[in-house]
Amino acid sequence: MDEVSWLPESELDPEMFREVIGHFMSGVTVITARAEGRDYGMTASAVTSLSLDPPMILACLNNRSPTQEAITRSGAFGVNVLAEGQHDLAKQFARAGEDKFAGVAIRRGAAGVPLLSDALAVLECRVGTDVTGGTHRVFFAHVAQATARHGAPLAYFRGSFGRIELDSNARALQLVREHVITRRVPLDTPIEVAALVDELELPAQHVYQALLTLTAEGLVSRHGEDELVVTPVDRHTAAEAMRARIGIELAAAELAVGSLTAEQLIELRERGEATKGMVVGGRFVDIRAYIEADSGFHEYLVALAGSDSLVEAYRRLSIPALMARLFAHSDRANEELVRDHSALVDAYEAGSIDQARIAIRAHGEHAQAANDAAIVAGGGRI
């Protein structure tokens, strides 16, 4: 090859290179491995697809990292793509000298590699070949398995974590829907679009489009020709949302019951038990903590069906925001809500679709009873 004579002879300063290359936005992953009975993991952004046929990726890891050494010894690793909001997880695996998996839900891949249960996407890889490039080892790996869920990825740009906007309209719809459901606009008060644009920091056209969608969904109503108001949540509205959730979970159960792995069942059990002790004496102990745990259980239940469409349909119901709106006026609840979670997990573990159907419907009835009580406490319109 002819010598490239126009390149400067002096080498680029490493700090200058770090500053410049930091302007390249990348996704964030956690690389995981297992060697000699021990789990390893590290945060990495130098990961990219390499080939479609066969499916291959390229991953670059520092030569001094224990995870790199584990991959070199075992020949297998996992790539866990993080979702927006998982900044803490990225920081946890970026730190050295501690149990990085503490408090992190995992499942095991085919090679025993720990895989993050809540990752946006997961790839199970086996090393084809590797080379050394400066301070890093470059792995050329074949992808044996790949799974993904709906969501947006975590991004890394100039030393900070952030969000990649994939669909501005979808993001606007999510924010406006949550704004409406949590009733930050008082009932019977016209929605001021300009104020909403400023508060949510969204383009006006996206806010208008979101409001039109919510009008079609019934969450927003027209008042006269020009005004839009928040549609009150009453027993009918809450019951419709609950019936929709029941329908989605019944469909998910048909696809998942009897076909789950032991790791998935363990994860489902842990999520179900996360609500234990949160309803005592007919009242929520901590309604925010309950909503978070309950939402984590139900979304994972739907996700086990392996259908992005079902997960998206469930998320569009905005059940957590609806619950926050309802139970701002009442903390009354029945302990059956918590027991229902255990009953539903029992059905999944038994592989009984009939038992799962009964548990899903019973839980829906108990949840609606709690919703009704909250609506009555709020005067019938919330």
C-alpha positions in Angstrom: 0.0 0.0 0.0 1.3 3.5 -0.9 2.4 5.6 2.1 -0.2 8.3 3.0 2.1 11.3 2.9 -0.5 14.0 3.8 -1.1 12.7 7.4 0.8 14.8 10.0 3.8 13.1 11.6 2.9 14.1 15.2 0.3 12.0 17.0 -3.0 13.5 18.2 -3.1 14.4 21.9 -5.3 11.8 23.7 -7.2 14.4 25.6 -8.0 16.3 22.4 -9.1 13.1 20.8 -11.4 12.3 23.8 -12.9 15.8 23.5 -13.6 15.5 19.8 -14.9 11.9 19.8 -17.1 12.8 22.7 -19.3 14.7 20.2 -20.3 11.4 18.7 -23.6 10.3 20.3 -23.8 6.5 21.0 -26.1 4.1 22.7 -25.3 2.6 26.2 -24.9 -1.1 26.9 -23.9 -3.3 29.7 -21.6 -6.1 28.6 -22.0 -9.2 30.8 -20.0 -12.4 31.0 -19.5 -15.5 33.3 -16.2 -17.3 33.8 -15.2 -19.8 36.4 -18.4 -19.5 38.3 -18.3 -15.7 38.6 -20.4 -13.0 37.0 -18.8 -10.0 35.3 -20.2 -6.8 33.8 -19.2 -3.3 32.6 -20.8 -0.4 30.9 -19.7 0.1 27.3 -20.7 2.2 24.3 -18.2 0.9 21.7 -20.6 -1.7 20.3 -21.9 -1.9 16.8 -23.5 -4.2 14.3 -21.1 -5.8 11.9 -23.0 -8.2 9.7 -26.5 -9.4 9.0 -25.6 -12.7 7.3 -24.4 -14.2 9.5 -25.6 -11.9 12.4 -22.4 -10.4 14.0 -21.5 -7.5 16.2 -18.3 -5.8 17.2 -17.5 -4.9 20.8 -14.4 -3.0 22.1 -13.4 -3.5 25.8 -10.5 -2.1 27.7 -7.6 -4.6 28.0 -7.5 -4.1 31.7 -11.1 -4.7 32.5 -12.1 -8.0 34.3 -15.0 -8.4 32.0 -12.8 -8.4 29.0 -10.6 -11.1 30.6 -13.8 -13.1 31.4 -14.9 -13.0 27.8 -11.5 -14.0 26.6 -11.6 -17.0 28.9 -15.2 -18.1 28.3 -15.8 -17.1 24.7 -19.3 -15.8 25.4 -20.9 -12.6 26.5 -24.2 -10.6 26.6 -24.9 -7.2 25.2 -27.7 -5.5 27.3 -28.9 -2.3 25.6 -30.1 0.2 28.3 -33.4 2.1 28.0 -33.8 5.8 28.8 -34.1 6.3 32.5 -31.6 3.5 33.3 -28.8 6.0 34.1 -28.2 4.6 37.5 -27.8 1.1 36.0 -25.2 2.5 33.6 -23.3 4.2 36.4 -23.5 1.1 38.6 -21.8 -1.1 36.0 -19.3 1.7 35.2 -17.9 1.6 38.8 -15.1 -0.7 39.8 -14.4 -2.7 42.9 -17.9 -3.6 44.0 -20.7 -6.1 43.4 -22.1 -4.7 40.2 -25.1 -7.0 40.2 -26.4 -6.1 43.6 -30.1 -5.4 43.4 -30.2 -6.0 39.6 -32.7 -8.5 38.3 -31.1 -11.0 35.9 -31.8 -14.1 33.9 -29.4 -16.6 32.5 -28.6 -17.0 28.9 -27.9 -20.3 27.1 -24.2 -20.1 28.1 -25.0 -19.2 31.7 -24.2 -15.5 31.0 -26.1 -13.1 33.3 -28.6 -11.0 31.2 -30.3 -7.9 32.6 -34.1 -8.6 32.9 -35.1 -4.9 32.4 -32.8 -4.1 29.5 -34.3 -2.6 26.4 -32.7 -5.3 24.2 -30.4 -8.3 24.8 -28.0 -10.1 22.5 -26.3 -13.3 23.4 -23.0 -13.6 21.7 -20.1 -16.0 21.1 -16.7 -14.8 20.2 -15.6 -15.6 16.6 -12.2 -13.9 16.7 -10.6 -11.0 18.5 -7.7 -8.6 18.0 -5.9 -6.0 20.0 -6.3 -2.3 19.1 -4.3 0.0 21.3 -5.7 -0.1 24.8 -8.7 -2.2 23.8 -9.5 -5.7 22.7 -11.9 -5.9 19.8 -14.3 -8.9 19.8 -15.9 -10.0 16.5 -18.8 -12.0 17.8 -21.7 -14.1 16.4 -25.1 -13.3 17.8 -26.9 -16.5 18.9 -30.1 -15.0 20.4 -31.6 -11.5 20.3 -34.7 -10.1 22.1 -36.1 -6.6 22.5 -39.0 -4.8 24.1 -40.7 -1.5 23.2 -39.0 1.7 24.4 -36.4 4.3 23.8 -32.7 3.8 24.3 -30.3 5.6 26.7 -27.8 7.8 25.0 -24.3 8.9 25.8 -23.0 12.3 24.6 -20.0 14.4 25.8 -19.8 12.6 29.1 -23.5 12.6 30.0 -26.4 10.3 29.7 -29.5 11.4 27.9 -32.5 10.4 25.7 -32.6 9.8 22.0 -35.7 11.2 20.5 -37.0 8.6 18.1 -40.4 9.9 17.5 -41.3 13.4 18.6 -45.0 13.0 18.1 -45.1 9.8 20.1 -43.1 11.4 22.9 -45.4 14.4 22.9 -48.5 12.2 23.1 -47.0 10.3 26.1 -46.3 13.6 28.0 -49.6 15.2 27.2 -51.5 12.0 28.1 -49.8 11.8 31.5 -50.4 15.6 32.0 -54.1 15.1 31.3 -54.6 11.8 33.3 -52.9 13.2 36.4 -55.3 16.2 36.1 -52.8 18.9 36.3 -55.5 20.9 34.4 -58.5 21.3 36.6 -61.8 19.9 35.6 -64.1 22.2 33.5 -61.2 24.5 32.9 -60.1 25.0 29.2 -56.7 23.6 28.3 -54.4 26.4 27.5 -52.3 25.0 24.6 -49.6 27.8 24.8 -49.1 27.1 28.5 -48.8 23.4 27.8 -46.2 24.0 25.1 -44.1 26.1 27.5 -44.5 23.7 30.5 -43.7 20.5 28.5 -41.2 22.2 26.2 -42.7 20.7 23.1 -43.4 22.1 19.6 -46.9 23.5 19.4 -47.9 21.3 16.4 -47.0 18.2 18.4 -49.1 19.3 21.4 -52.1 20.0 19.1 -51.7 16.6 17.5 -51.6 14.9 20.9 -54.7 16.7 22.1 -56.6 15.6 18.9 -55.5 12.0 19.6 -56.7 12.2 23.3 -60.0 13.7 22.1 -60.5 10.6 19.9 -59.6 8.4 23.0 -62.1 10.2 25.1 -59.6 11.7 27.6 -60.2 15.2 26.3 -63.6 16.7 25.3 -64.6 19.6 23.2 -66.4 22.5 25.0 -68.0 24.6 22.4 -66.2 25.1 19.1 -62.8 26.2 20.2 -62.2 24.9 23.8 -60.8 21.6 25.0 -61.3 20.4 28.5 -60.2 17.3 30.5 -62.8 14.6 30.5 -63.6 13.7 34.1 -62.7 10.2 35.3 -65.9 8.5 36.6 -66.8 4.9 37.3 -67.5 4.2 33.6 -64.1 5.7 32.4 -62.2 3.7 35.1 -64.1 0.5 34.3 -63.3 0.9 30.6 -59.6 1.1 31.3 -59.8 -1.9 33.6 -61.7 -4.0 31.1 -59.0 -3.1 28.5 -56.3 -4.2 30.8 -58.0 -7.5 31.5 -58.4 -8.1 27.8 -54.7 -7.4 27.1 -53.6 -9.6 30.0 -55.9 -12.5 28.9 -54.4 -12.3 25.4 -50.9 -12.2 26.9 -51.6 -15.2 29.1 -52.8 -17.2 26.0 -49.4 -16.6 24.4 -47.2 -17.1 27.5 -48.7 -19.6 29.9 -46.9 -22.9 29.6 -44.0 -21.6 27.5 -41.9 -19.6 30.0 -38.4 -20.4 31.2 -37.6 -20.9 34.9 -35.8 -17.6 34.9 -38.8 -15.8 33.6 -41.1 -17.4 36.2 -38.7 -16.4 39.0 -38.7 -12.8 37.8 -42.5 -12.8 37.6 -42.6 -14.2 41.2 -40.2 -11.5 42.4 -42.2 -8.7 40.8 -45.5 -10.1 42.2 -44.0 -10.3 45.7 -42.8 -6.7 45.5 -46.3 -5.5 46.5 -46.4 -7.6 49.6 -47.0 -5.6 52.8 -48.2 -2.5 50.8 -51.8 -2.9 51.8 -52.5 -3.2 55.5 -55.7 -2.8 57.4 -57.7 -1.9 54.2 -55.4 0.9 53.2 -52.3 1.5 51.1 -49.2 1.9 53.2 -47.4 3.9 50.4 -49.5 4.5 47.3 -46.6 5.7 45.2 -44.5 2.6 46.0 -47.5 0.4 45.4 -48.3 1.9 42.0 -44.6 1.5 40.9 -44.5 -2.1 42.0 -47.9 -3.0 40.6 -47.0 -1.4 37.3 -43.8 -3.3 37.1 -45.6 -6.6 37.7 -48.4 -6.0 35.2 -46.1 -4.7 32.4 -43.7 -7.6 32.8 -46.7 -10.0 32.7 -47.8 -8.6 29.4 -44.2 -8.5 28.1 -43.8 -12.2 28.7 -46.1 -12.8 25.7 -43.3 -11.5 23.5 -45.6 -9.1 21.6 -44.5 -5.5 21.2 -48.1 -4.6 20.1 -49.6 -5.9 23.4 -47.0 -4.0 25.5 -47.7 -0.9 23.5 -51.5 -1.3 23.9 -51.0 -1.8 27.7 -48.8 1.3 28.0 -51.3 3.4 26.1 -53.8 2.8 28.9 -51.5 4.8 31.2 -52.7 2.7 34.2 -50.1 4.1 36.6 -51.0 7.7 35.9 -54.7 6.8 36.2 -54.1 5.2 39.6 -52.1 8.2 40.8 -55.1 10.4 39.8 -57.7 8.2 41.5 -55.8 7.5 44.7 -54.9 11.1 45.3 -58.3 11.2 47.1 -58.4 7.9 48.9 -55.9 5.3 50.3 -58.5 2.7 50.8 -57.7 -0.7 49.3 -58.3 -4.5 49.8 -55.5 -6.9 50.6 -57.0 -9.1 47.9 -55.1 -6.9 45.4 -51.8 -8.2 46.7 -53.0 -11.8 47.1 -54.2 -11.7 43.5 -50.6 -11.2 42.3 -49.5 -14.4 44.0 -52.5 -16.3 42.7 -51.7 -15.2 39.1 -48.0 -16.2 39.5 -49.2 -19.6 40.9 -51.2 -20.1 37.7 -48.3 -19.3 35.4 -46.0 -21.6 37.4 -48.6 -24.4 37.1 -48.9 -23.8 33.4 -52.7 -23.5 33.8 -54.4 -21.1 31.4 -57.8 -21.7 33.0 -56.3 -20.8 36.4 -54.7 -17.7 34.9 -57.9 -16.5 33.3 -59.7 -16.8 36.7 -56.9 -14.9 38.5 -56.8 -12.1 35.9 -60.5 -11.5 36.0 -60.7 -11.7 39.8 -57.8 -9.1 40.1 -59.6 -6.9 37.6 -62.8 -7.0 39.8 -60.9 -6.2 43.0 -59.0 -3.3 41.3 -62.2 -1.8 40.0 -63.7 -2.0 43.4 -60.8 0.0 44.8 -61.2 2.5 41.9 -64.9 2.9 42.6 -64.2 3.7 46.3 -61.6 6.3 45.2 -64.1 7.9 42.8 -66.8 8.1 45.4 -64.3 9.7 47.8 -63.5 12.2 45.1 -67.1 13.2 44.7 -67.9 11.0 41.7 -65.8 12.9 39.2 -62.0 13.0 39.4 
